[in-house]
Amino acid sequence: MMVKEELKKLGIRYTVLDLGMVEIFEEITDRQREQLKINLLKSGLELMDDKKSILIEKIKNVIIEMIHYSDELPKTNHSEYISNKLGYDYTYLANIFSEVKGITIQQFIIIHKIERVKELILYDELNLTEISYKLNYSSVAYLSNQFKRITGLSPSFYKQLKGKRSGNLENV
C-alpha cells in the first residue's frame, strides 16, 4: 500500500505491483528515482533497480515460497523448478546467485530446509519420518546428518532443548 502511495505522490505510473515488484510504465527521472529511494527507505523498504539484485530476490522468494509456504515440495529437482518458475537457465541463475550471495543456491536451499525442519519439530505435529518425507529427504538419517551439520545438534536434542526452554517459560 505505501509503495502505491509513494509512486502516486511522485507521479510515476506503474503497471504491476505484486510481491514487492513494480513494473514502471515509463522512464523516470533521476530525481524521481532518488526521491522514491529516500521515501521507501523511510518505510524500511529498499529500491532495487539493478537487474542482478532483482533476480537474486526473485530466486530467494521462489525458494522460500517452495520450502516454507507449500504443503509439499515439488517432485522435480530444485534446479528445474527454479528455472521453470523464473524462466531462466539454471546455470545462469546459479552463477549470479553465487557471485552476489557468496553461497550456492543449493546451500541456500539446505539452510531453509533446515529452518523448516526446526519449525516442524517445534510444531510437534509430525515425526521425523513424516518431516523427511514432506521435505523430500531420501531418508531420516540423511535429514538428521544434514540437520546436525548445519545446527551442530541432532534433531531429537534440538527438540529436547526447545521443549525445556518453553517449559521454563511456563513456570515463570
N, CA, C and O of each residue as an XYZ file, in Angstrom:
688
protein
N       0.816     -1.188      0.000
C       0.000      0.000      0.000
C       0.866      1.260      0.000
O       0.617      2.183     -0.775
N       1.887      1.303      0.871
C       2.682      2.522      0.938
C       3.512      2.730     -0.328
O       3.849      3.867     -0.659
N       3.843      1.664     -1.032
C       4.587      1.802     -2.284
C       3.706      2.491     -3.319
O       4.163      3.381     -4.037
N       2.443      2.080     -3.393
C       1.492      2.713     -4.320
C       1.396      4.211     -4.033
O       1.417      5.033     -4.949
N       1.291      4.553     -2.745
C       1.171      5.953     -2.349
C       2.401      6.752     -2.763
O       2.282      7.870     -3.264
N       3.580      6.177     -2.554
C       4.822      6.870     -2.923
C       4.900      7.078     -4.435
O       5.311      8.139     -4.904
N       4.505      6.061     -5.186
C       4.519      6.172     -6.650
C       3.546      7.260     -7.112
O       3.862      8.048     -8.003
N       2.362      7.294     -6.497
C       1.363      8.316     -6.854
C       1.879      9.713     -6.526
O       1.757     10.630     -7.339
N       2.462      9.877     -5.322
C       2.990     11.183     -4.899
C       3.982     11.732     -5.908
O       4.014     12.931     -6.184
N       4.809     10.814     -6.465
C       5.855     11.236     -7.398
C       5.360     11.263     -8.847
O       6.124     11.568     -9.763
N       4.097     10.945     -9.045
C       3.527     10.980    -10.396
C       4.093      9.901    -11.305
O       4.214     10.101    -12.513
N       4.442      8.756    -10.723
C       5.027      7.657    -11.503
C       3.920      6.653    -11.809
O       3.265      6.142    -10.901
N       3.718      6.376    -13.100
C       2.713      5.392    -13.494
C       3.366      4.015    -13.526
O       4.492      3.863    -13.999
N       2.652      3.016    -13.019
C       3.184      1.661    -12.966
C       2.139      0.690    -13.491
O       0.948      0.996    -13.541
N       2.620     -0.503    -13.887
C       1.685     -1.483    -14.432
C       1.495     -2.689    -13.515
O       0.429     -3.304    -13.537
N       2.467     -3.035    -12.732
C       2.364     -4.232    -11.900
C       2.840     -3.908    -10.497
O       3.857     -3.238    -10.317
N       2.108     -4.382     -9.512
C       2.547     -4.243     -8.130
C       2.207     -5.559     -7.455
O       1.060     -5.795     -7.075
N       3.218     -6.421     -7.305
C       2.972     -7.755     -6.782
C       4.217     -8.254     -6.076
O       5.317     -8.156     -6.620
N       4.064     -8.787     -4.874
C       5.181     -9.332     -4.098
C       6.394     -8.415     -4.084
O       7.526     -8.860     -4.275
N       6.149     -7.147     -3.858
C       7.260     -6.212     -3.764
C       7.876     -5.834     -5.096
O       8.918     -5.180     -5.126
N       7.266     -6.225     -6.186
C       7.806     -5.919     -7.508
C       6.895     -4.920     -8.210
O       5.676     -5.086     -8.233
N       7.495     -3.890     -8.776
C       6.747     -2.880     -9.510
C       7.367     -2.758    -10.889
O       8.586     -2.679    -11.038
N       6.510     -2.745    -11.886
C       6.983     -2.500    -13.236
C       6.535     -1.101    -13.602
O       5.338     -0.822    -13.682
N       7.501     -0.222    -13.824
C       7.178      1.172    -14.113
C       6.869      1.306    -15.594
O       7.562      0.756    -16.450
N       5.815      2.050    -15.867
C       5.250      2.173    -17.201
C       6.126      3.001    -18.139
O       6.123      2.780    -19.350
N       6.864      3.939    -17.591
C       7.659      4.852    -18.416
C       8.992      5.138    -17.737
O       9.191      4.793    -16.573
N       9.889      5.761    -18.462
C      11.177      6.162    -17.875
C      10.914      7.191    -16.782
O      10.069      8.072    -16.936
N      11.642      7.071    -15.683
C      11.507      8.084    -14.643
C      12.807      8.865    -14.553
O      13.875      8.377    -14.925
N      12.695     10.078    -14.054
C      13.876     10.933    -13.968
C      14.766     10.459    -12.815
O      14.325      9.733    -11.925
N      16.013     10.884    -12.857
C      16.937     10.554    -11.766
C      16.414     11.124    -10.445
O      16.544     10.506     -9.389
N      15.819     12.321    -10.533
C      15.276     12.965     -9.338
C      14.126     12.132     -8.760
O      14.054     11.936     -7.547
N      13.224     11.641     -9.626
C      12.118     10.805     -9.160
C      12.639      9.515     -8.539
O      12.151      9.081     -7.496
N      13.625      8.908     -9.177
C      14.204      7.657     -8.669
C      14.811      7.880     -7.290
O      14.593      7.092     -6.370
N      15.575      8.961     -7.156
C      16.237      9.261     -5.883
C      15.214      9.542     -4.788
O      15.370      9.079     -3.658
N      14.162     10.304     -5.118
C      13.117     10.622     -4.143
C      12.369      9.364     -3.728
O      12.051      9.188     -2.552
N      12.087      8.482     -4.695
C      11.408      7.223     -4.399
C      12.270      6.374     -3.470
O      11.772      5.784     -2.511
N      13.561      6.320     -3.763
C      14.505      5.551     -2.945
C      14.491      6.056     -1.497
O      14.409      5.263     -0.559
N      14.570      7.378     -1.324
C      14.584      8.001      0.011
C      13.278      7.719      0.744
O      13.289      7.336      1.914
N      12.140      7.909      0.050
C      10.833      7.711      0.684
C      10.611      6.256      1.082
O      10.045      5.984      2.141
N      11.047      5.330      0.254
C      10.895      3.913      0.583
C      11.787      3.517      1.758
O      11.376      2.742      2.622
N      13.011      4.054      1.787
C      13.925      3.753      2.897
C      13.340      4.172      4.239
O      13.526      3.485      5.243
N      12.634      5.301      4.258
C      11.992      5.766      5.498
C      11.001      4.728      6.020
O      10.762      4.631      7.224
N      10.437      3.965      5.109
C       9.461      2.926      5.488
C      10.117      1.563      5.668
O       9.433      0.561      5.878
N      11.448      1.525      5.584
C      12.159      0.263      5.746
C      12.187     -0.576      4.481
O      12.481     -1.770      4.538
N      11.885      0.033      3.335
C      11.910     -0.687      2.064
C      13.085     -0.227      1.228
O      13.611      0.869      1.421
N      13.486     -1.067      0.306
C      14.660     -0.766     -0.499
C      14.288     -0.786     -1.973
O      13.595     -1.691     -2.439
N      14.754      0.215     -2.695
C      14.546      0.264     -4.138
C      15.677     -0.489     -4.807
O      16.851     -0.153     -4.648
N      15.305     -1.505     -5.552
C      16.317     -2.278     -6.266
C      16.119     -2.049     -7.746
O      15.099     -2.432     -8.320
N      17.101     -1.423     -8.354
C      16.923     -1.203     -9.777
C      18.019     -1.860    -10.600
O      18.075     -1.698    -11.819
N      18.889     -2.600     -9.926
C      19.866     -3.307    -10.743
C      19.390     -4.738    -10.958
O      18.931     -5.399    -10.027
N      19.503     -5.196    -12.172
C      18.909     -6.466    -12.619
C      19.381     -7.663    -11.784
O      18.585     -8.555    -11.488
N      20.647     -7.694    -11.405
C      21.170     -8.823    -10.626
C      20.475     -8.918     -9.271
O      20.033     -9.992     -8.863
N      20.383     -7.783     -8.580
C      19.753     -7.778     -7.255
C      18.303     -8.221     -7.343
O      17.819     -8.962     -6.487
N      17.618     -7.770     -8.372
C      16.214     -8.138     -8.555
C      16.100     -9.642     -8.791
O      15.226    -10.302     -8.231
N      16.982    -10.169     -9.615
C      16.950    -11.602     -9.921
C      17.272    -12.432     -8.671
O      16.648    -13.466     -8.435
N      18.235    -11.982     -7.881
C      18.586    -12.674     -6.631
C      17.368    -12.718     -5.714
O      17.060    -13.762     -5.139
N      16.673    -11.587     -5.575
C      15.477    -11.545     -4.733
C      14.411    -12.504     -5.239
O      13.742    -13.172     -4.451
N      14.256    -12.570     -6.554
C      13.269    -13.491     -7.138
C      13.650    -14.939     -6.826
O      12.786    -15.744     -6.479
N      14.930    -15.273     -6.947
C      15.397    -16.636     -6.645
C      15.099    -16.955     -5.182
O      14.541    -18.007     -4.868
N      15.476    -16.037     -4.292
C      15.242    -16.248     -2.859
C      13.756    -16.428     -2.571
O      13.373    -17.304     -1.796
N      12.919    -15.598     -3.196
C      11.471    -15.691     -2.969
C      10.908    -17.022     -3.437
O      10.063    -17.606     -2.758
N      11.364    -17.518     -4.597
C      10.891    -18.806     -5.112
C      11.273    -19.923     -4.140
O      10.461    -20.801     -3.847
N      12.510    -19.885     -3.642
C      12.984    -20.919     -2.719
C      12.215    -20.862     -1.396
O      11.773    -21.890     -0.884
N      12.062    -19.670     -0.854
C      11.358    -19.512      0.427
C       9.902    -19.952      0.286
O       9.374    -20.650      1.151
N       9.266    -19.547     -0.791
C       7.881    -19.963     -1.039
C       7.802    -21.487     -1.176
O       6.910    -22.123     -0.615
N       8.741    -22.059     -1.925
C       8.764    -23.501     -2.169
C       8.915    -24.279     -0.851
O       8.233    -25.283     -0.645
N       9.790    -23.825      0.023
C      10.095    -24.577      1.244
C       9.148    -24.252      2.392
O       8.694    -25.152      3.098
N       8.853    -22.987      2.578
C       8.100    -22.584      3.772
C       6.597    -22.489      3.566
O       5.839    -22.608      4.529
N       6.148    -22.279      2.338
C       4.720    -21.995      2.155
C       3.963    -22.975      1.269
O       2.783    -22.767      0.990
N       4.618    -24.031      0.827
C       3.861    -25.022      0.064
C       3.709    -26.269      0.922
O       4.576    -26.588      1.736
N       2.611    -26.961      0.732
C       2.349    -28.147      1.541
C       3.345    -29.255      1.255
O       3.738    -29.999      2.153
N       3.746    -29.359      0.003
C       4.730    -30.374     -0.371
C       5.725    -29.772     -1.340
O       5.360    -28.981     -2.209
N       6.979    -30.149     -1.189
C       7.989    -29.659     -2.127
C       7.726    -30.274     -3.498
O       7.200    -31.383     -3.592
N       8.088    -29.562     -4.555
C       7.873    -30.118     -5.895
C       8.661    -31.411     -6.083
O       9.748    -31.579     -5.530
N       8.094    -32.316     -6.873
C       8.756    -33.606     -7.100
C       9.906    -33.483     -8.106
O      10.779    -34.349     -8.160
N       9.908    -32.404     -8.904
C      11.041    -32.194     -9.829
C      12.236    -31.738     -9.008
O      12.087    -31.346     -7.850
N      13.428    -31.787     -9.607
C      14.574    -31.310     -8.839
C      14.516    -29.784     -8.716
O      13.878    -29.108     -9.522
N      15.186    -29.266     -7.706
C      15.095    -27.839     -7.403
C      15.559    -26.973     -8.565
O      14.958    -25.936     -8.847
N      16.610    -27.386     -9.232
C      17.140    -26.566    -10.321
C      16.098    -26.405    -11.426
O      15.914    -25.312    -11.962
N      15.427    -27.492    -11.758
C      14.397    -27.449    -12.804
C      13.220    -26.580    -12.356
O      12.696    -25.786    -13.137
N      12.814    -26.733    -11.107
C      11.693    -25.974    -10.561
C      11.980    -24.471    -10.605
O      11.157    -23.691    -11.084
N      13.155    -24.070    -10.103
C      13.533    -22.653    -10.050
C      13.660    -22.089    -11.461
O      13.185    -20.990    -11.745
N      14.301    -22.849    -12.336
C      14.487    -22.433    -13.717
C      13.136    -22.213    -14.410
O      12.937    -21.199    -15.079
N      12.217    -23.160    -14.248
C      10.884    -23.041    -14.860
C      10.100    -21.873    -14.286
O       9.430    -21.143    -15.016
N      10.187    -21.702    -12.985
C       9.432    -20.651    -12.300
C       9.887    -19.255    -12.747
O       9.073    -18.342    -12.883
N      11.194    -19.103    -12.973
C      11.732    -17.780    -13.309
C      11.996    -17.578    -14.801
O      12.220    -16.456    -15.256
N      11.968    -18.676    -15.552
C      12.168    -18.554    -16.994
C      13.606    -18.258    -17.408
O      13.843    -17.636    -18.444
N      14.557    -18.700    -16.604
C      15.978    -18.527    -16.925
C      16.682    -19.875    -16.849
O      16.228    -20.787    -16.159
N      17.782    -19.988    -17.557
C      18.633    -21.172    -17.483
C      19.189    -21.271    -16.058
O      19.641    -20.274    -15.495
N      19.153    -22.464    -15.482
C      19.572    -22.635    -14.085
C      21.046    -22.274    -13.885
O      21.402    -21.670    -12.873
N      21.888    -22.633    -14.822
C      23.326    -22.329    -14.680
C      23.534    -20.818    -14.560
O      24.336    -20.356    -13.748
N      22.812    -20.068    -15.366
C      22.883    -18.602    -15.311
C      22.447    -18.106    -13.932
O      23.123    -17.277    -13.322
N      21.307    -18.620    -13.443
C      20.804    -18.223    -12.123
C      21.796    -18.594    -11.022
O      22.075    -17.798    -10.126
N      22.325    -19.818    -11.107
C      23.262    -20.312    -10.083
C      24.530    -19.462    -10.040
O      25.033    -19.143     -8.963
N      25.041    -19.102    -11.206
C      26.265    -18.294    -11.262
C      26.057    -16.906    -10.668
O      26.889    -16.426     -9.898
N      24.955    -16.268    -11.022
C      24.674    -14.932    -10.479
C      24.457    -15.004     -8.967
O      24.967    -14.170     -8.220
N      23.710    -15.991     -8.531
C      23.415    -16.148     -7.101
C      24.707    -16.310     -6.307
O      24.917    -15.625     -5.307
N      25.570    -17.218     -6.756
C      26.840    -17.469     -6.050
C      27.724    -16.231     -6.044
O      28.351    -15.901     -5.037
N      27.762    -15.561     -7.171
C      28.604    -14.364     -7.307
C      28.162    -13.276     -6.327
O      29.001    -12.634     -5.695
N      26.860    -13.068     -6.201
C      26.337    -11.989     -5.368
C      26.228    -12.389     -3.898
O      26.602    -11.613     -3.019
N      25.716    -13.599     -3.621
C      25.450    -14.014     -2.235
C      26.639    -14.700     -1.558
O      26.705    -14.746     -0.330
N      27.569    -15.227     -2.340
C      28.721    -15.898     -1.743
C      28.434    -17.323     -1.300
O      29.298    -17.973     -0.711
N      27.220    -17.821     -1.578
C      26.882    -19.225     -1.339
C      26.126    -19.731     -2.564
O      25.632    -18.942     -3.369
N      26.042    -21.033     -2.693
C      25.322    -21.593     -3.838
C      23.816    -21.604     -3.554
O      23.384    -21.491     -2.407
N      23.042    -21.740     -4.610
C      21.593    -21.880     -4.447
C      21.313    -23.117     -3.595
O      20.434    -23.099     -2.734
N      22.064    -24.187     -3.840
C      21.867    -25.429     -3.085
C      22.086    -25.202     -1.582
O      21.317    -25.701     -0.760
N      23.137    -24.449     -1.227
C      23.393    -24.153      0.191
C      22.244    -23.330      0.789
O      21.831    -23.557      1.926
N      21.742    -22.380      0.008
C      20.615    -21.549      0.451
C      19.380    -22.428      0.691
O      18.663    -22.248      1.675
N      19.146    -23.372     -0.215
C      18.013    -24.296     -0.078
C      18.176    -25.139      1.185
O      17.222    -25.308      1.945
N      19.368    -25.665      1.412
C      19.621    -26.505      2.596
C      19.368    -25.711      3.881
O      18.723    -26.205      4.806
N      19.874    -24.497      3.929
C      19.673    -23.651      5.113
C      18.180    -23.470      5.378
O      17.732    -23.555      6.521
N      17.419    -23.222      4.321
C      15.975    -23.014      4.505
C      15.234    -24.308      4.815
O      14.255    -24.303      5.561
N      15.693    -25.401      4.251
C      15.064    -26.684      4.589
C      15.278    -26.988      6.072
O      14.364    -27.461      6.747
N      16.467    -26.722      6.576
C      16.745    -26.972      7.999
C      15.910    -26.036      8.875
O      15.423    -26.445      9.929
N      15.744    -24.785      8.446
C      14.870    -23.866      9.194
C      13.446    -24.414      9.233
O      12.765    -24.333     10.256
N      13.011    -24.968      8.115
C      11.667    -25.557      8.033
C      11.574    -26.794      8.937
O      10.563    -27.004      9.607
N      12.626    -27.602      8.949
C      12.658    -28.777      9.834
C      12.512    -28.315     11.287
O      11.747    -28.904     12.052
N      13.244    -27.265     11.668
C      13.147    -26.735     13.034
C      11.711    -26.351     13.361
O      11.195    -26.698     14.423
N      11.061    -25.626     12.435
C       9.669    -25.220     12.652
C       8.786    -26.443     12.856
O       7.989    -26.496     13.793
N       8.934    -27.420     11.976
C       8.085    -28.613     12.042
C       8.337    -29.420     13.317
O       7.410    -30.000     13.881
N       9.593    -29.454     13.769
C       9.910    -30.141     15.036
C       9.183    -29.431     16.180
O       8.597    -30.078     17.048
N       9.227    -28.110     16.172
C       8.612    -27.347     17.264
C       7.091    -27.426     17.245
O       6.459    -27.419     18.302
N       6.490    -27.501     16.046
C       5.030    -27.651     15.967
C       4.604    -28.982     16.574
O       3.489    -29.121     17.077
N       5.504    -29.954     16.522
C       5.287    -31.264     17.138
C       4.065    -32.005     16.593
O       3.433    -32.782     17.309
N       3.736    -31.760     15.320
C       2.600    -32.458     14.706
C       3.069    -33.648     13.876
O       2.320    -34.604     13.672
N       4.320    -33.586     13.396
C       4.866    -34.643     12.550
C       6.093    -35.256     13.210
O       6.850    -34.568     13.895
N       6.284    -36.558     12.999
C       7.522    -37.155     13.487
C       8.615    -36.958     12.425
O       8.336    -36.462     11.334
N       9.834    -37.340     12.739
C      10.963    -37.108     11.824
C      10.789    -37.816     10.478
O      11.192    -37.292      9.439
N      10.198    -38.987     10.500
C       9.960    -39.716      9.251
C       9.018    -38.911      8.360
O       9.259    -38.769      7.162
N       7.947    -38.387      8.948
C       6.985    -37.587      8.191
C       7.613    -36.281      7.697
O       7.359    -35.847      6.573
N       8.428    -35.665      8.539
C       9.118    -34.426      8.143
C      10.058    -34.709      6.979
O      10.099    -33.946      6.015
N      10.817    -35.805      7.063
C      11.774    -36.115      5.994
C      11.030    -36.390      4.689
O      11.504    -36.014      3.616
N       9.880    -37.037      4.771
C       9.075    -37.292      3.572
C       8.536    -35.972      3.003
O       8.612    -35.728      1.799
N       7.996    -35.130      3.880
C       7.401    -33.844      3.478
C       8.426    -32.963      2.762
O       8.082    -32.256      1.815
N       9.671    -33.004      3.207
C      10.708    -32.138      2.633
C      11.591    -32.869      1.611
O      12.671    -32.394      1.261
N      11.123    -34.018      1.143
C      11.807    -34.790      0.087
C      13.217    -35.246      0.448
O      14.088    -35.294     -0.419
N      13.450    -35.578      1.695
C      14.741    -36.181      2.057
C      14.668    -37.658      1.698
O      13.611    -38.280      1.806
N      15.789    -38.213      1.273
C      15.796    -39.622      0.876
C      15.642    -40.547      2.079
O      15.181    -41.680      1.942
N      16.030    -40.058      3.268
C      15.893    -40.863      4.482
C      15.954    -39.966      5.716
O      16.405    -38.823      5.652
N      15.495    -40.508      6.827
C      15.579    -39.788      8.103
C      17.046    -39.574      8.478
O      17.416    -38.530      9.015
N      17.872    -40.580      8.186
C      19.306    -40.478      8.510
C      19.946    -39.297      7.762
O      20.749    -38.552      8.324
N      19.574    -39.143      6.489
C      20.134    -38.044      5.696
C      19.678    -36.698      6.256
O      20.478    -35.770      6.375
N      18.399    -36.593      6.599
C      17.888    -35.368      7.213
C      18.639    -35.092      8.515
O      19.085    -33.968      8.747
N      18.781    -36.101      9.355
C      19.459    -35.933     10.653
C      20.901    -35.485     10.483
O      21.372    -34.603     11.201
N      21.612    -36.101      9.521
C      23.006    -35.720      9.268
C      23.108    -34.274      8.802
O      23.973    -33.527      9.259
N      22.220    -33.884      7.890
C      22.248    -32.514      7.385
C      21.878    -31.529      8.500
O      22.481    -30.462      8.609
N      20.909    -31.878      9.308
C      20.481    -31.041     10.430
C      21.655    -30.817     11.389
O      21.924    -29.695     11.817
N      22.342    -31.907     11.712
C      23.476    -31.822     12.643
C      24.619    -30.998     12.044
O      25.267    -30.222     12.746
N      24.860    -31.174     10.730
C      25.934    -30.426     10.066
C      25.647    -28.919     10.094
O      26.566    -28.115     10.251
N      24.387    -28.541      9.943
C      24.025    -27.119      9.899
C      23.888    -26.521     11.301
O      24.372    -25.416     11.546
N      23.236    -27.232     12.220
C      22.939    -26.665     13.542
C      23.922    -27.078     14.630
O      24.038    -26.413     15.660
N      24.633    -28.189     14.391
C      25.516    -28.716     15.425
C      24.771    -29.614     16.417
O      25.375    -30.136     17.354
N      23.470    -29.793     16.216
C      22.657    -30.596     17.129
C      21.907    -31.670     16.354
O      21.634    -31.516     15.163
N      21.581    -32.749     17.035
C      20.708    -33.753     16.408
C      19.280    -33.216     16.498
O      18.981    -32.425     17.393
N      18.389    -33.631     15.587
C      17.003    -33.172     15.671
C      16.353    -33.482     17.023
O      15.608    -32.660     17.555
N      16.632    -34.658     17.577
C      15.997    -35.018     18.861
C      16.533    -34.146     20.002
O      15.774    -33.758     20.891
N      17.844    -33.835     19.984
C      18.407    -32.966     21.012
C      17.837    -31.553     20.875
O      17.541    -30.898     21.875
N      17.686    -31.093     19.643
C      17.087    -29.776     19.382
C      15.673    -29.717     19.964
O      15.296    -28.734     20.602
N      14.912    -30.760     19.742
C      13.533    -30.821     20.245
C      13.523    -30.779     21.778
O      12.711    -30.076     22.379
N      14.440    -31.544     22.410
C      14.522    -31.544     23.878
C      14.873    -30.150     24.403
O      14.268    -29.661     25.358
N      15.866    -29.518     23.758
C      16.290    -28.179     24.161
C      15.138    -27.196     24.104
O      14.894    -26.455     25.057
N      14.430    -27.192     22.984
C      13.319    -26.258     22.802
C      12.187    -26.584     23.757
O      11.519    -25.680     24.259
N      11.966    -27.857     24.013
C      10.937    -28.272     24.966
C      11.229    -27.746     26.356
O      10.335    -27.259     27.046
N      12.506    -27.847     26.771
C      12.904    -27.360     28.099
C      12.741    -25.847     28.196
O      12.276    -25.324     29.209
N      13.140    -25.137     27.104
C      13.029    -23.674     27.135
C      11.579    -23.227     27.273
O      11.274    -22.357     28.089
N      10.684    -23.814     26.483
C       9.286    -23.388     26.576
C       8.690    -23.827     27.919
O       7.830    -23.136     28.465
N       9.132    -24.954     28.448
C       8.693    -25.403     29.761
C       9.109    -24.420     30.841
O       8.340    -24.134     31.759
N      10.333    -23.900     30.729
C      10.829    -22.921     31.701
C      10.003    -21.638     31.653
O       9.747    -21.023     32.688
N       9.587    -21.236     30.456
C       8.812    -20.020     30.324
C       7.454    -20.149     31.014
O       6.945    -19.186     31.587
N       6.880    -21.333     30.952
C       5.579    -21.539     31.572
C       5.659    -21.434     33.093
O       4.673    -21.083     33.742
N       6.827    -21.736     33.665
C       6.988    -21.711     35.119
C       7.298    -20.304     35.653
O       7.324    -20.092     36.865
N       7.531    -19.355     34.754
C       7.918    -18.008     35.199
C       6.721    -17.227     35.666
O       6.856    -16.074     36.076
